[in-house]
């Protein structure tokens, strides 16, 4: 199936440790954990969000 290559990942905020976002990534091209700078609604500021497992 074509969707087996893209998996759902959860992004957690580094400052408040809450899981705010769910996104998809290609597990073949992106082997390591992803990091994005996204808006945290609890902190009300853009913070670094890292992939959780």
Biopython code that builds the backbone (N, CA, C, O; Angstrom):
import numpy as np
from Bio.PDB.StructureBuilder import StructureBuilder

atoms = [
    (1, "UNK", "N", (0.836, -1.185, 0.000)),
    (1, "UNK", "CA", (0.000, 0.000, 0.000)),
    (1, "UNK", "C", (0.878, 1.245, 0.000)),
    (1, "UNK", "O", (1.939, 1.257, 0.625)),
    (2, "UNK", "N", (0.454, 2.273, -0.682)),
    (2, "UNK", "CA", (1.272, 3.482, -0.828)),
    (2, "UNK", "C", (1.397, 4.260, 0.471)),
    (2, "UNK", "O", (2.396, 4.952, 0.672)),
    (3, "UNK", "N", (0.418, 4.169, 1.356)),
    (3, "UNK", "CA", (0.459, 4.947, 2.590)),
    (3, "UNK", "C", (1.342, 4.300, 3.658)),
    (3, "UNK", "O", (1.514, 4.882, 4.729)),
    (4, "UNK", "N", (1.902, 3.129, 3.407)),
    (4, "UNK", "CA", (2.788, 2.481, 4.379)),
    (4, "UNK", "C", (4.109, 3.222, 4.527)),
    (4, "UNK", "O", (4.783, 3.078, 5.547)),
    (5, "UNK", "N", (4.487, 4.000, 3.543)),
    (5, "UNK", "CA", (5.747, 4.734, 3.602)),
    (5, "UNK", "C", (5.628, 5.998, 4.445)),
    (5, "UNK", "O", (6.628, 6.494, 4.965)),
    (6, "UNK", "N", (4.415, 6.518, 4.582)),
    (6, "UNK", "CA", (4.199, 7.725, 5.384)),
    (6, "UNK", "C", (3.528, 7.319, 6.690)),
    (6, "UNK", "O", (2.474, 6.682, 6.689)),
    (7, "UNK", "N", (4.147, 7.694, 7.795)),
    (7, "UNK", "CA", (3.628, 7.327, 9.105)),
    (7, "UNK", "C", (3.236, 8.578, 9.880)),
    (7, "UNK", "O", (3.761, 9.663, 9.632)),
    (8, "UNK", "N", (2.308, 8.418, 10.823)),
    (8, "UNK", "CA", (1.902, 9.520, 11.685)),
    (8, "UNK", "C", (2.894, 9.669, 12.816)),
    (8, "UNK", "O", (3.310, 8.677, 13.414)),
    (9, "UNK", "N", (3.279, 10.901, 13.115)),
    (9, "UNK", "CA", (4.165, 11.191, 14.231)),
    (9, "UNK", "C", (3.537, 12.300, 15.072)),
    (9, "UNK", "O", (2.811, 13.149, 14.556)),
    (10, "UNK", "N", (3.824, 12.282, 16.355)),
    (10, "UNK", "CA", (3.324, 13.287, 17.283)),
    (10, "UNK", "C", (4.457, 14.210, 17.662)),
    (10, "UNK", "O", (5.563, 13.758, 17.959)),
    (11, "UNK", "N", (4.185, 15.515, 17.652)),
    (11, "UNK", "CA", (5.185, 16.510, 18.007)),
    (11, "UNK", "C", (4.883, 17.066, 19.398)),
    (11, "UNK", "O", (3.753, 17.463, 19.686)),
    (12, "UNK", "N", (5.902, 17.091, 20.253)),
    (12, "UNK", "CA", (5.752, 17.593, 21.611)),
    (12, "UNK", "C", (6.590, 18.850, 21.795)),
    (12, "UNK", "O", (7.701, 18.957, 21.276)),
    (13, "UNK", "N", (6.041, 19.793, 22.537)),
    (13, "UNK", "CA", (6.727, 21.047, 22.818)),
    (13, "UNK", "C", (7.885, 20.795, 23.780)),
    (13, "UNK", "O", (7.757, 20.013, 24.722)),
    (14, "UNK", "N", (9.002, 21.453, 23.542)),
    (14, "UNK", "CA", (10.180, 21.268, 24.391)),
    (14, "UNK", "C", (10.069, 22.020, 25.712)),
    (14, "UNK", "O", (10.675, 21.607, 26.701)),
    (15, "UNK", "N", (9.322, 23.098, 25.753)),
    (15, "UNK", "CA", (9.252, 23.871, 26.987)),
    (15, "UNK", "C", (8.161, 23.371, 27.936)),
    (15, "UNK", "O", (8.402, 23.258, 29.138)),
    (16, "UNK", "N", (6.969, 23.071, 27.419)),
    (16, "UNK", "CA", (5.887, 22.624, 28.312)),
    (16, "UNK", "C", (5.657, 21.115, 28.264)),
    (16, "UNK", "O", (4.878, 20.589, 29.059)),
    (17, "UNK", "N", (6.325, 20.406, 27.343)),
    (17, "UNK", "CA", (6.269, 18.943, 27.211)),
    (17, "UNK", "C", (4.902, 18.395, 26.828)),
    (17, "UNK", "O", (4.643, 17.204, 27.001)),
    (18, "UNK", "N", (4.029, 19.244, 26.311)),
    (18, "UNK", "CA", (2.718, 18.770, 25.879)),
    (18, "UNK", "C", (2.761, 18.392, 24.418)),
    (18, "UNK", "O", (3.513, 18.969, 23.632)),
    (19, "UNK", "N", (1.941, 17.410, 24.060)),
    (19, "UNK", "CA", (1.881, 16.944, 22.678)),
    (19, "UNK", "C", (0.818, 17.750, 21.948)),
    (19, "UNK", "O", (-0.377, 17.553, 22.165)),
    (20, "UNK", "N", (1.255, 18.658, 21.082)),
    (20, "UNK", "CA", (0.356, 19.616, 20.454)),
    (20, "UNK", "C", (-0.027, 19.272, 19.028)),
    (20, "UNK", "O", (-1.136, 19.595, 18.603)),
    (21, "UNK", "N", (0.847, 18.631, 18.280)),
    (21, "UNK", "CA", (0.625, 18.441, 16.851)),
    (21, "UNK", "C", (0.791, 16.983, 16.458)),
    (21, "UNK", "O", (1.569, 16.237, 17.053)),
    (22, "UNK", "N", (0.024, 16.595, 15.419)),
    (22, "UNK", "CA", (0.179, 15.297, 14.768)),
    (22, "UNK", "C", (0.421, 15.585, 13.296)),
    (22, "UNK", "O", (-0.330, 16.335, 12.673)),
    (23, "UNK", "N", (1.473, 14.987, 12.738)),
    (23, "UNK", "CA", (1.805, 15.195, 11.337)),
    (23, "UNK", "C", (2.252, 13.862, 10.744)),
    (23, "UNK", "O", (2.313, 12.852, 11.444)),
    (24, "UNK", "N", (2.559, 13.869, 9.470)),
    (24, "UNK", "CA", (3.031, 12.669, 8.787)),
    (24, "UNK", "C", (4.433, 12.900, 8.274)),
    (24, "UNK", "O", (4.803, 14.025, 7.936)),
    (25, "UNK", "N", (5.223, 11.825, 8.214)),
    (25, "UNK", "CA", (6.544, 11.907, 7.621)),
    (25, "UNK", "C", (6.815, 10.649, 6.832)),
    (25, "UNK", "O", (6.227, 9.598, 7.083)),
    (26, "UNK", "N", (7.710, 10.771, 5.877)),
    (26, "UNK", "CA", (8.128, 9.642, 5.069)),
    (26, "UNK", "C", (9.236, 8.922, 5.840)),
    (26, "UNK", "O", (10.312, 9.483, 6.050)),
    (27, "UNK", "N", (8.975, 7.690, 6.257)),
    (27, "UNK", "CA", (9.957, 6.989, 7.095)),
    (27, "UNK", "C", (11.168, 6.496, 6.311)),
    (27, "UNK", "O", (12.173, 6.121, 6.913)),
    (28, "UNK", "N", (11.094, 6.488, 4.990)),
    (28, "UNK", "CA", (12.242, 6.077, 4.183)),
    (28, "UNK", "C", (13.213, 7.240, 4.016)),
    (28, "UNK", "O", (14.423, 7.055, 4.143)),
    (29, "UNK", "N", (12.695, 8.444, 3.731)),
    (29, "UNK", "CA", (13.558, 9.601, 3.510)),
    (29, "UNK", "C", (14.002, 10.256, 4.814)),
    (29, "UNK", "O", (15.119, 10.769, 4.892)),
    (30, "UNK", "N", (13.160, 10.250, 5.830)),
    (30, "UNK", "CA", (13.456, 10.899, 7.110)),
    (30, "UNK", "C", (13.596, 9.840, 8.193)),
    (30, "UNK", "O", (12.625, 9.519, 8.878)),
    (31, "UNK", "N", (14.782, 9.302, 8.349)),
    (31, "UNK", "CA", (15.008, 8.230, 9.308)),
    (31, "UNK", "C", (15.085, 8.748, 10.747)),
    (31, "UNK", "O", (14.606, 8.091, 11.671)),
    (32, "UNK", "N", (15.689, 9.924, 10.933)),
    (32, "UNK", "CA", (15.849, 10.454, 12.286)),
    (32, "UNK", "C", (14.580, 11.208, 12.712)),
    (32, "UNK", "O", (13.686, 11.457, 11.903)),
    (33, "UNK", "N", (14.528, 11.558, 13.985)),
    (33, "UNK", "CA", (13.366, 12.277, 14.510)),
    (33, "UNK", "C", (13.340, 13.703, 13.970)),
    (33, "UNK", "O", (14.377, 14.351, 13.838)),
    (34, "UNK", "N", (12.139, 14.176, 13.663)),
    (34, "UNK", "CA", (12.015, 15.512, 13.093)),
    (34, "UNK", "C", (11.869, 16.556, 14.192)),
    (34, "UNK", "O", (11.375, 16.272, 15.284)),
    (35, "UNK", "N", (12.310, 17.768, 13.877)),
    (35, "UNK", "CA", (12.187, 18.908, 14.781)),
    (35, "UNK", "C", (11.631, 20.070, 13.973)),
    (35, "UNK", "O", (12.107, 20.360, 12.875)),
    (36, "UNK", "N", (10.620, 20.733, 14.524)),
    (36, "UNK", "CA", (10.014, 21.876, 13.854)),
    (36, "UNK", "C", (9.786, 22.981, 14.871)),
    (36, "UNK", "O", (9.546, 22.722, 16.050)),
    (37, "UNK", "N", (9.864, 24.192, 14.404)),
    (37, "UNK", "CA", (9.527, 25.323, 15.248)),
    (37, "UNK", "C", (8.069, 25.657, 14.970)),
    (37, "UNK", "O", (7.732, 26.116, 13.879)),
    (38, "UNK", "N", (7.191, 25.426, 15.967)),
    (38, "UNK", "CA", (5.760, 25.598, 15.793)),
    (38, "UNK", "C", (5.201, 26.410, 16.948)),
    (38, "UNK", "O", (5.871, 26.632, 17.957)),
    (39, "UNK", "N", (3.962, 26.849, 16.782)),
    (39, "UNK", "CA", (3.306, 27.664, 17.800)),
    (39, "UNK", "C", (2.738, 26.770, 18.895)),
    (39, "UNK", "O", (2.030, 25.803, 18.614)),
    (40, "UNK", "N", (3.054, 27.101, 20.148)),
    (40, "UNK", "CA", (2.503, 26.395, 21.295)),
    (40, "UNK", "C", (1.402, 27.257, 21.892)),
    (40, "UNK", "O", (1.663, 28.373, 22.340)),
    (41, "UNK", "N", (0.187, 26.758, 21.902)),
    (41, "UNK", "CA", (-0.935, 27.568, 22.385)),
    (41, "UNK", "C", (-0.939, 27.713, 23.896)),
    (41, "UNK", "O", (-1.582, 28.620, 24.423)),
    (42, "UNK", "N", (-0.235, 26.839, 24.605)),
    (42, "UNK", "CA", (-0.163, 26.937, 26.062)),
    (42, "UNK", "C", (0.881, 27.966, 26.493)),
    (42, "UNK", "O", (0.682, 28.691, 27.469)),
    (43, "UNK", "N", (1.992, 28.027, 25.763)),
    (43, "UNK", "CA", (3.042, 28.999, 26.052)),
    (43, "UNK", "C", (2.795, 30.332, 25.346)),
    (43, "UNK", "O", (3.347, 31.360, 25.739)),
    (44, "UNK", "N", (1.959, 30.310, 24.298)),
    (44, "UNK", "CA", (1.644, 31.474, 23.460)),
    (44, "UNK", "C", (2.882, 32.070, 22.797)),
    (44, "UNK", "O", (3.045, 33.288, 22.718)),
    (45, "UNK", "N", (3.742, 31.184, 22.328)),
    (45, "UNK", "CA", (4.961, 31.602, 21.645)),
    (45, "UNK", "C", (5.412, 30.453, 20.743)),
    (45, "UNK", "O", (5.032, 29.304, 20.968)),
    (46, "UNK", "N", (6.220, 30.755, 19.725)),
    (46, "UNK", "CA", (6.785, 29.712, 18.868)),
    (46, "UNK", "C", (7.921, 29.026, 19.606)),
    (46, "UNK", "O", (8.850, 29.688, 20.071)),
    (47, "UNK", "N", (7.857, 27.711, 19.718)),
    (47, "UNK", "CA", (8.885, 26.927, 20.397)),
    (47, "UNK", "C", (9.292, 25.747, 19.527)),
    (47, "UNK", "O", (8.651, 25.455, 18.517)),
    (48, "UNK", "N", (10.344, 25.085, 19.920)),
    (48, "UNK", "CA", (10.816, 23.901, 19.210)),
    (48, "UNK", "C", (9.951, 22.704, 19.602)),
    (48, "UNK", "O", (9.734, 22.449, 20.787)),
    (49, "UNK", "N", (9.466, 21.983, 18.617)),
    (49, "UNK", "CA", (8.678, 20.772, 18.825)),
    (49, "UNK", "C", (9.446, 19.600, 18.249)),
    (49, "UNK", "O", (9.921, 19.662, 17.115)),
    (50, "UNK", "N", (9.571, 18.529, 19.025)),
    (50, "UNK", "CA", (10.295, 17.344, 18.591)),
    (50, "UNK", "C", (9.351, 16.148, 18.508)),
    (50, "UNK", "O", (8.328, 16.084, 19.189)),
    (51, "UNK", "N", (9.727, 15.222, 17.664)),
    (51, "UNK", "CA", (8.945, 14.010, 17.476)),
    (51, "UNK", "C", (9.034, 13.110, 18.697)),
    (51, "UNK", "O", (10.117, 12.898, 19.242)),
    (52, "UNK", "N", (7.888, 12.580, 19.128)),
    (52, "UNK", "CA", (7.859, 11.608, 20.221)),
    (52, "UNK", "C", (7.537, 10.246, 19.662)),
    (52, "UNK", "O", (7.077, 10.119, 18.527)),
    (53, "UNK", "N", (7.779, 9.236, 20.455)),
    (53, "UNK", "CA", (7.488, 7.875, 19.997)),
    (53, "UNK", "C", (6.435, 7.233, 20.856)),
    (53, "UNK", "O", (6.061, 6.085, 20.620)),
]
sb = StructureBuilder()
sb.init_structure("model")
sb.init_model(0)
sb.init_chain("A")
sb.init_seg("    ")
for serial, (resi, resn, name, xyz) in enumerate(atoms, 1):
    if name == "N":
        sb.init_residue(resn, " ", resi, " ")
    sb.init_atom(name, np.array(xyz, "f"), 0.0, 1.0, " ", f" {name:<3s}", serial, name[0])
structure = sb.get_structure()
